Amino acid sequence: MAQKKKEKPKPFDFPFARENYRLLIIGVIIVVAGFILMIGGGSDDPDVFNPAIFSFRRITLAPLVALFGFIFIIYAIMKQPSEKTLDK
């Protein structure tokens, strides 16, 4: 009878390098900052209109920051790790 060789279990390998995870975390922080910039501008009295909801920060800056964060996350996912990172 032929004996089967026991295969050594392969060590768990993460799908990304450490650099990719760092970039992902930075991207998530940027997206959260964009959503935080959108907060506020409401009125305490529902019968009174508050024009602060249409400020530059909420209408223009916050969505651009959030969009940049999402683009940064896509970059972090697509980035190939450098050869130096793989050798460690």
Secondary structure as a PSIPRED ss2 file (coil, helix, strand):
# PSIPRED VFORMAT (PSIPRED V4.0)

   1 M C   1.000  0.000  0.000
   2 A C   1.000  0.000  0.000
   3 Q C   1.000  0.000  0.000
   4 K C   1.000  0.000  0.000
   5 K C   1.000  0.000  0.000
   6 K C   1.000  0.000  0.000
   7 E C   1.000  0.000  0.000
   8 K C   1.000  0.000  0.000
   9 P C   1.000  0.000  0.000
  10 K C   1.000  0.000  0.000
  11 P C   1.000  0.000  0.000
  12 F C   1.000  0.000  0.000
  13 D C   1.000  0.000  0.000
  14 F C   1.000  0.000  0.000
  15 P C   1.000  0.000  0.000
  16 F C   1.000  0.000  0.000
  17 A C   1.000  0.000  0.000
  18 R H   0.000  1.000  0.000
  19 E H   0.000  1.000  0.000
  20 N H   0.000  1.000  0.000
  21 Y H   0.000  1.000  0.000
  22 R H   0.000  1.000  0.000
  23 L H   0.000  1.000  0.000
  24 L H   0.000  1.000  0.000
  25 I H   0.000  1.000  0.000
  26 I H   0.000  1.000  0.000
  27 G H   0.000  1.000  0.000
  28 V H   0.000  1.000  0.000
  29 I H   0.000  1.000  0.000
  30 I H   0.000  1.000  0.000
  31 V H   0.000  1.000  0.000
  32 V H   0.000  1.000  0.000
  33 A H   0.000  1.000  0.000
  34 G H   0.000  1.000  0.000
  35 F H   0.000  1.000  0.000
  36 I H   0.000  1.000  0.000
  37 L H   0.000  1.000  0.000
  38 M C   1.000  0.000  0.000
  39 I C   1.000  0.000  0.000
  40 G C   1.000  0.000  0.000
  41 G C   1.000  0.000  0.000
  42 G C   1.000  0.000  0.000
  43 S C   1.000  0.000  0.000
  44 D C   1.000  0.000  0.000
  45 D C   1.000  0.000  0.000
  46 P C   1.000  0.000  0.000
  47 D C   1.000  0.000  0.000
  48 V C   1.000  0.000  0.000
  49 F C   1.000  0.000  0.000
  50 N C   1.000  0.000  0.000
  51 P H   0.000  1.000  0.000
  52 A H   0.000  1.000  0.000
  53 I H   0.000  1.000  0.000
  54 F H   0.000  1.000  0.000
  55 S C   1.000  0.000  0.000
  56 F H   0.000  1.000  0.000
  57 R H   0.000  1.000  0.000
  58 R H   0.000  1.000  0.000
  59 I H   0.000  1.000  0.000
  60 T H   0.000  1.000  0.000
  61 L H   0.000  1.000  0.000
  62 A H   0.000  1.000  0.000
  63 P H   0.000  1.000  0.000
  64 L H   0.000  1.000  0.000
  65 V H   0.000  1.000  0.000
  66 A H   0.000  1.000  0.000
  67 L H   0.000  1.000  0.000
  68 F H   0.000  1.000  0.000
  69 G H   0.000  1.000  0.000
  70 F H   0.000  1.000  0.000
  71 I H   0.000  1.000  0.000
  72 F H   0.000  1.000  0.000
  73 I H   0.000  1.000  0.000
  74 I H   0.000  1.000  0.000
  75 Y H   0.000  1.000  0.000
  76 A H   0.000  1.000  0.000
  77 I H   0.000  1.000  0.000
  78 M H   0.000  1.000  0.000
  79 K C   1.000  0.000  0.000
  80 Q C   1.000  0.000  0.000
  81 P C   1.000  0.000  0.000
  82 S C   1.000  0.000  0.000
  83 E H   0.000  1.000  0.000
  84 K H   0.000  1.000  0.000
  85 T H   0.000  1.000  0.000
  86 L H   0.000  1.000  0.000
  87 D H   0.000  1.000  0.000
  88 K C   1.000  0.000  0.000
